[in-house]
């Protein structure tokens, strides 16, 4: 069959058009891919320029974009700091300057509070030692009244001041009735009667260890009030300072049904409430003699209750340093 010149020319034209079409499609595809790559590069560059660039449009007000915190791997979002890889979330205020786009991060309040708390911590060793001259000055015109533990302070103080009126087995009731101390004239009298010989600026009272076996704390509180009222009648201008019951050793606490920390804490709560009710000062001096677990150390006591010379002196120094 002979060829048709017209048909051959038409077929050649179609093939040329198809080829041009394929080239055009290829160009379009390449253009789209290039645009996508450039767009992706632009996004990456926006967020990773030196790890800390902040892109923003300066309008009437600044807009803060999320930025990366190199120090802790956190992302600042508005006013929230969200720690990556951790469930801990901390709030921190972020402010921006409209003219410069600068960022000022204010310290977290919780961190500031913790730092403040740490600064308040005081070495207990510094609180349980004091110069003798400072103790003599602090205890001028003062008196301690109490039981055998207060007697321990008297024996081990080594001070001219203060005075001590205390006796073994005394409690908040028989302190008004038992004649166990001597007054200025050498006469044996009750603790309350002994207070009549001198005007005191401050009266420290420490009872409670002998009352731990009492079944009713309300009776204990009532008797304590009566003793304080009797002291106030004799020393109306004196400041009354009521001390909490000091701890016992862990061994004593676990083995004794009466002299244990559960009872001590219960009675101390009663003492504190009673002191607040009648308007006298309550102080807790147990930090001067307690170990980390809140007990009296085993090696400073012969019986788990009474303290040696060093620990008695720690109490007196602690009161001075705390200005009780």
C-alpha positions in Angstrom: 0.0 0.0 0.0 1.4 3.4 -1.0 1.9 5.9 1.7 -0.4 8.9 2.1 1.7 12.1 2.5 -1.1 13.9 4.4 -1.5 11.0 6.9 2.2 10.8 7.5 2.4 14.6 8.2 -0.5 14.3 10.6 1.0 11.4 12.5 4.3 13.2 12.7 2.6 16.3 14.2 0.8 14.2 16.8 4.0 12.5 17.9 5.7 16.0 18.3 2.7 17.3 20.3 2.8 14.2 22.6 6.5 14.7 23.2 6.0 18.4 24.0 3.2 17.4 26.4 5.4 14.9 28.2 8.1 17.6 28.5 5.6 20.1 29.9 4.3 17.6 32.5 7.8 16.8 33.5 8.5 20.5 33.9 5.4 21.0 36.0 6.3 18.0 38.3 9.8 19.3 38.8 8.6 22.8 39.5 6.1 21.5 42.2 8.8 19.4 43.8 11.2 22.2 43.9 8.6 24.5 45.4 7.9 21.9 48.1 11.5 21.5 48.9 12.0 25.2 49.2 8.9 25.6 51.3 10.1 22.8 53.7 13.6 24.4 53.9 12.0 27.7 54.7 9.9 26.1 57.6 13.0 24.3 58.9 15.0 27.5 58.7 12.3 29.4 60.5 12.5 27.2 63.6 16.2 26.1 63.6 18.1 29.3 62.9 20.9 28.8 65.5 18.3 27.0 67.7 17.1 30.3 69.2 15.8 32.6 66.4 12.4 34.3 67.0 10.5 35.1 63.8 7.7 37.6 64.3 5.8 40.3 62.5 6.0 43.8 64.0 2.5 45.0 64.2 0.7 47.2 66.8 1.6 44.5 69.3 4.3 41.9 69.2 3.5 38.2 68.7 5.8 35.7 70.4 6.4 32.4 68.5 7.3 29.2 70.3 11.1 29.0 70.8 13.4 26.3 72.0 15.1 26.5 75.4 18.6 25.1 75.0 19.2 24.8 78.7 16.5 22.2 79.5 15.0 21.1 76.3 11.8 22.9 77.1 9.5 24.7 74.7 8.2 28.1 75.7 4.5 28.4 74.7 3.0 31.7 75.6 3.4 31.8 79.4 3.8 28.1 79.9 7.1 26.1 80.0 6.5 22.5 79.1 9.4 20.2 79.8 9.9 17.7 76.9 10.3 14.1 77.9 8.9 14.8 81.3 5.5 15.0 82.9 6.7 18.0 85.0 5.2 21.3 83.9 6.5 24.6 85.3 4.9 28.0 84.7 7.2 31.0 83.9 6.2 34.5 82.8 7.6 35.6 79.5 7.5 39.2 78.3 8.5 40.6 74.9 9.6 44.1 73.9 7.6 45.4 71.0 10.5 47.4 69.6 13.2 44.8 69.8 11.4 41.5 70.2 13.5 40.7 73.2 12.4 38.1 75.8 12.6 38.4 79.5 11.9 35.3 81.5 11.0 35.9 85.1 12.1 33.2 87.7 9.5 30.6 88.7 7.9 31.5 92.0 8.2 27.9 93.3 12.0 28.0 92.7 12.2 31.3 94.5 10.2 30.0 97.5 12.5 26.9 97.7 15.6 29.1 97.7 14.1 31.3 100.4 13.3 28.2 102.5 16.8 26.9 102.0 18.2 30.2 103.2 16.2 29.9 106.4 17.7 26.6 107.3 20.0 27.0 110.3 22.7 24.7 111.6 21.4 23.2 114.8 24.9 23.1 116.2 25.0 26.9 116.2 21.8 27.0 118.2 22.9 24.7 121.0 26.1 26.5 121.9 26.3 29.9 123.5 28.8 32.1 125.3 28.4 32.0 129.1 28.2 35.8 129.2 25.3 35.7 126.8 23.5 33.1 128.9 24.0 35.0 132.1 22.6 38.1 130.5 19.6 36.3 129.0 18.7 34.5 132.3 19.0 37.5 134.5 16.0 37.8 136.8 14.5 34.5 135.4 13.5 31.3 137.1 12.9 27.7 136.0 10.2 25.6 137.7 9.6 22.0 136.9 10.3 18.3 137.6 13.5 16.2 137.7 14.4 17.2 134.1 14.5 20.8 135.3 16.6 19.6 138.2 19.0 18.3 135.6 19.3 21.8 134.1 20.0 23.2 137.5 22.8 20.7 138.3 24.5 21.1 134.9 24.0 24.8 134.1 27.1 26.2 135.8 25.4 29.6 135.8 24.7 32.2 138.5 21.5 33.0 136.6 18.8 31.8 136.5 17.1 30.4 139.7 15.7 26.9 139.8 12.8 25.6 141.8 12.3 21.9 140.8 11.9 18.5 142.4 11.8 14.9 141.5 8.3 13.6 140.8 6.7 17.0 140.7 3.8 17.6 138.4 1.3 20.4 137.6 -0.7 19.6 140.7 1.7 18.8 143.5 3.9 21.8 142.6 1.4 23.7 144.6 1.3 21.3 147.5 4.6 19.4 147.9 7.3 21.2 150.0 10.4 20.1 148.2 12.5 23.3 147.6 14.1 25.8 149.8 13.4 29.5 149.7 15.8 32.4 150.3 15.6 31.8 154.1 16.5 28.1 153.8 13.0 27.0 154.6 11.5 24.1 152.8 8.4 25.3 150.8 6.4 24.5 147.7 7.6 25.7 144.3 4.9 28.3 144.2 5.8 29.7 147.7 9.5 29.9 146.7 8.6 32.4 144.0 7.6 35.0 146.6 11.1 35.8 147.6 12.1 37.7 144.4 10.6 39.6 141.5 11.2 37.8 138.2 11.1 39.1 134.7 10.4 35.6 133.2 9.2 32.3 134.5 10.0 29.1 132.6 7.7 26.2 133.4 8.4 22.6 132.4 6.0 19.9 133.6 4.3 16.9 131.9 6.7 14.0 131.9 5.3 12.7 135.2 1.7 13.2 134.0 1.9 11.0 130.9 0.1 8.3 132.8 -2.8 10.4 133.6 -6.0 9.1 131.9 -7.7 12.4 131.3 -5.9 15.2 129.5 -8.6 17.7 130.4 -7.7 17.3 134.1 -4.1 17.8 133.2 -4.9 21.0 131.4 -7.1 22.2 134.3 -4.3 21.6 136.9 -1.7 23.2 134.7 -3.9 26.3 134.4 -4.3 26.4 138.2 -0.5 26.3 138.7 0.0 29.1 136.1 -2.7 31.2 137.8 -0.9 30.7 141.1 2.4 31.8 139.6 0.8 34.9 137.9 -0.7 35.9 141.3 2.7 36.0 142.8 4.6 37.2 139.7 2.0 39.4 137.9 4.6 41.2 135.8 6.6 38.2 134.7 6.3 36.6 131.3 5.2 33.0 131.6 6.9 30.6 129.2 5.6 27.1 129.0 7.9 24.5 127.5 6.7 21.4 125.7 7.6 18.0 127.0 11.1 16.9 125.8 11.4 13.6 123.9 12.6 10.2 125.2 14.8 7.7 123.4 13.4 5.4 120.7 14.1 2.4 122.8 12.2 3.8 125.7 9.4 4.9 123.5 8.9 1.5 122.0 9.2 -0.4 125.3 7.2 1.8 127.7 3.4 2.1 127.7 3.5 5.5 129.4 6.8 7.2 128.6 6.6 7.1 124.8 6.5 9.6 122.0 2.8 9.0 121.2 1.9 10.2 124.7 4.4 13.1 124.6 2.9 14.4 121.4 -0.6 14.1 122.7 0.2 16.0 125.9 2.2 18.6 124.1 -0.8 19.4 121.9 -2.8 19.9 125.1 -0.2 22.1 126.6 0.0 24.3 123.5 -3.7 24.7 123.3 -3.9 25.5 127.0 -1.2 28.1 126.7 -2.9 29.8 123.8 -6.2 29.8 125.6 -4.9 31.6 128.7 -2.5 33.8 126.8 1.0 32.5 127.9 3.9 31.7 125.7 4.4 28.1 124.5 7.9 27.0 123.2 9.2 23.8 121.8 12.8 23.2 122.7 12.9 19.6 121.5 15.1 20.4 118.4 17.9 21.1 120.8 18.1 17.4 121.9 16.3 15.4 119.2 17.9 13.2 116.6 16.7 13.1 113.0 13.9 10.7 113.9 12.7 13.0 116.7 13.9 10.9 119.6 16.5 11.6 122.3 19.8 9.9 121.3 20.5 6.7 123.2 24.1 7.7 124.2 23.1 10.9 126.1 20.9 9.4 128.7 21.2 6.7 131.4 17.5 5.8 131.5 16.0 7.1 128.2 14.5 10.1 129.9 17.0 12.2 131.7 19.9 13.8 129.9 23.6 14.2 130.5 25.5 17.4 131.2 26.1 18.3 127.5 22.5 17.9 126.5 21.2 19.9 129.5 23.5 22.7 128.4 22.2 22.4 124.9 18.7 23.2 126.1 19.8 26.3 128.0 21.9 27.6 125.0 19.0 26.9 122.6 16.6 29.0 124.6 19.1 31.9 124.5 19.8 31.6 120.8 16.1 31.4 120.0 15.4 34.3 122.4 12.7 32.4 124.2 
